[in-house]
């Protein structure tokens, strides 16, 4: 996925961002909760499949946001 100019500006911030940190934290908490539900012994059949799909969607959002941040930082000449 190629980063747009607006995304480059939004994700290419310098320094620390409480909004960024908290956004990732919330997504990671949702990710963990969904994984725990998906592997729970009470979840069976199609419900497990559905929950695994939700977990995969959360993973996609998280990895996409992290990649966009990395791409924007690279375009700005920033390193960790």
C-alpha positions as CSV (number, residue, x, y, z in Angstrom):
1,X,0.0,0.0,0.0
2,X,1.5,3.3,-1.0
3,X,1.2,6.1,1.5
4,X,-0.7,9.2,0.5
5,X,0.5,12.8,1.1
6,X,-2.2,13.2,3.9
7,X,-1.1,10.0,5.5
8,X,2.5,11.0,5.2
9,X,1.8,14.2,7.0
10,X,-0.4,12.5,9.7
11,X,1.9,9.6,10.4
12,X,5.2,11.4,9.9
13,X,5.1,13.3,13.2
14,X,8.3,14.1,15.1
15,X,8.7,13.0,18.7
16,X,6.2,11.3,20.9
17,X,2.4,11.3,20.4
18,X,0.1,10.4,23.2
19,X,-2.7,9.9,20.7
20,X,-0.6,7.5,18.7
21,X,0.5,5.6,21.8
22,X,-3.0,5.3,23.1
23,X,-4.5,4.3,19.7
24,X,-2.0,1.4,19.4
25,X,-2.7,0.4,23.0
26,X,-6.4,0.2,22.5
27,X,-6.0,-1.8,19.3
28,X,-3.6,-4.2,21.0
29,X,-6.0,-4.6,23.9
30,X,-8.8,-5.5,21.5
31,X,-6.5,-7.8,19.7
32,X,-5.6,-9.7,22.9
33,X,-9.3,-9.9,24.0
34,X,-10.3,-11.2,20.6
35,X,-7.5,-13.8,20.6
36,X,-8.5,-15.0,24.1
37,X,-12.2,-15.4,23.0
38,X,-11.1,-17.2,19.8
39,X,-9.1,-19.8,21.6
40,X,-11.5,-20.2,24.5
41,X,-13.0,-23.6,25.1
42,X,-16.5,-22.3,25.1
43,X,-16.3,-21.1,21.5
44,X,-17.2,-23.7,18.9
45,X,-17.5,-24.1,15.2
46,X,-18.6,-21.1,13.2
47,X,-18.4,-18.8,16.2
48,X,-14.6,-19.6,16.5
49,X,-14.2,-19.0,12.7
50,X,-16.0,-15.7,13.0
51,X,-13.9,-14.6,16.0
52,X,-10.7,-15.7,14.2
53,X,-11.8,-13.5,11.3
54,X,-12.3,-10.6,13.7
55,X,-8.8,-11.1,15.2
56,X,-7.3,-11.2,11.7
57,X,-9.0,-7.9,10.9
58,X,-7.6,-6.3,14.0
59,X,-4.2,-7.6,13.1
60,X,-4.5,-6.1,9.7
61,X,-5.4,-2.7,11.1
62,X,-2.6,-2.7,13.6
63,X,0.1,-3.8,11.1
64,X,-1.1,-1.3,8.5
65,X,-0.9,1.6,10.9
66,X,2.5,0.5,12.2
67,X,3.7,0.2,8.6
68,X,2.3,3.6,7.6
69,X,4.2,5.2,10.6
70,X,7.4,3.5,9.6
71,X,7.0,4.6,5.9
72,X,6.2,8.2,6.9
73,X,9.2,8.3,9.3
74,X,11.5,7.0,6.6
75,X,10.2,9.6,4.1
76,X,10.9,12.3,6.8
77,X,14.4,10.9,7.3
78,X,13.5,9.9,10.9
79,X,14.8,6.8,12.7
80,X,13.9,5.0,15.9
